[in-house]
Amino acid sequence: MRPRRGTLAAVAETSADPLDWQRAIADALVAAGVGVVAYVPDARLRGVVSALGARTLVRTLTREEECVGYACGYAAAGGRPAVLMQCSGLGNSLNALGSFAIPYAIGIPLVLSMRGTLGEENPSQVPMGRATVALLDALGIPSYPVDEPARAGATMTGVLASAYAAGTTSAVILEPELGGQRESS
């Protein structure tokens, strides 16, 4: 069971010491005026959430499609949202992306923590890890992998610009080479 906002587990979720690339992503989100981050807890993303601190509201939700719906509503109300999730949750969010965000040009910046690739020890993560980019491509969602820490901030900035200026849902894919832990098997 995933923690809900306000529980002790959710508080612990935001207490990680962020890596430089996680700070760079958080700084890009803040600089772009992101008012809310809808987030399903993930170890690699924990440092981004921690680096956001009190600068941006983090809404911890339990399902990825819930994050997309929340972000679409926030955008429709004139705000700037972002969604953070593990790539294995992408499958849960496909209908919300394909029937809501994309047809109505609600540009949602996505940050996906990759599983199922390099060094993966949990076989249940492998199918979605292999399918992530193809699923994004099938929906016409551009994706930009980041495997070097120095590229994280600039890539995030570009995805944010595409989302907010052009109404294009785009994804930053955080590759395992970045470090920052991963969920245990």
N, C-alpha and C positions, 0 to 999 in steps of 0.2 A: 504494500500500500504506500502511495506517495504522500508526503506531508502536505498539509494545507497551510496556507498563510496563517501566521499567528501561533502555530504550534511550536513546541521546543525544537522539533526536528527542522522546521522551516527556519528558525532563528539560527540553528547550527549550520544550516545550508549556506548562510551568507557570511560565515566567519573565516573563510579560507584566506590565506595570504596570497594575493594575486601575483601572477607572473607578469613580466613586462608586456607581453603580447595581450594578456587579458586586460591590463590597464589601458592599453592602446585602443582596444575595442570599446571599452567603457567610455573612454574619453571621446571617441568618435561619436558614440550614441548621444552623449551629453552635448557635444558641440553642434550636432544636427538638430537639437531641440526635441529629442525623444522624451515624451512625457510619461510613457508607461512601457514597461517591458513585460510581456506575458511569457511565462517561463514554466517549463516542466523540469523539475530538478535533475541535474546531471553533474557528475564530478568535474568534468573538463570545463563546464560552464560556471561552476561555483565561483571561480576566481573572478570572472567577469561581473557576476552579481555582487560579489564583495567589493570590487573596485567601484561599482556604481554608488555604493553607500547610500546616502540620503539624497543624492543628486537627481535621481530618477526613481519614480515609483516602480517597484517590482511586484507584479501580481503573480504569485505562485498558484498555478492551476494543476489539475490532476490529469487532464488529457490534452493532447496536441490540437485536436480540432476545436476544443474549447479556447485555446490560445488564439487560434486564427479568428474565430468568431468574435472574441473579445477585442482583438486588434482591429478588425473591420469596423466594429461599432465605435471604437475610440476614434478611428480615422474619419468615419462618417460624421462624427460630432466635431470635427475640425482639429483633432489632435494628431500627434505623430507617435505611432506605436512601433514596436519591434517585437519579434517572436524568437525565443531561444528554446531549442529542443535538441534531443539526441536524434540522429538520423533514423534509428529504429522506430521512432514515433512518427516519421514522415507519412507512413501508410495510413495512420489514423487521421491525418489532416488533409488527405488528398481531396475528399469531397468538399470540404469547406473552402479549400483553395480553388478547386476547379468550378464550383458552382456559385461562389460568392466573390472572393477577392479578384480573381482574374477577369471574369466577364464584366464586372463593374469597375474595372481599372482602379481598384483600391490597392495601391502599391504597399505591400507589406515586406519590410526587410526581414529575412530569416537568417538565423545563425544556427547552423547544424553541426553538432559535435559528431564526428564520424566514429562508427563502430563497425565491426565485421570486416576490417581490412588488415593492415599491417599488424602482425602479432596478436591477433584476436584469438583468445582461448575459449570463448563461449560460442559453440556452434549455432545457437539460436540467433546470434547477431549477424551471422555471415550473409544470409539471403538479402536482408534489407541493406546491408553495407554494399553488397554488389549492385543492388538495384537503384540506389539513391539517385545517382546522376541521371540514369535513364528515365526514372519516374519524373524528375524535375524537367528533363528535356521533353518528355511526352506532354507535359502541361505548358510548355513554352516558358518555363521559369529558368532564366539564366543562372548559372552557378559558377562560383569562383573559389577554387580550392586554395587554402592557405596552409603551406607546410613549412614556411620559414617565418619565425617570429617577427622579423623586420617588416614583413608585408601585411601584417594583421590590421593595423590602423588604417592604412591607405585603402586596402580592399574594402574594409567596412565603410569607409567614407564614400567610396564609389557606389556601393550597393545602396546606401542611404540616399544618395543623390538620385539614383535611378528610381527608387521607390517614390520619393516625394516630388520630384520634378516631372517625371514621366508617367507615374502611376503604374510602374512595372514591378511586380513582385519578383525579387531576386534573392539569391541565397549565398551566404558566405559558408563555405564548408571547412571546418576546422579539422585538419588531418591529425592522426595520432603522433606524427613526428614533432608536433608542437609541445608535447608533454602536457602537464596539467592534470594528470591522473585520468582514470576512467572508472566507470562503475565496476564493482567486483562481479565476477561471474556469477 
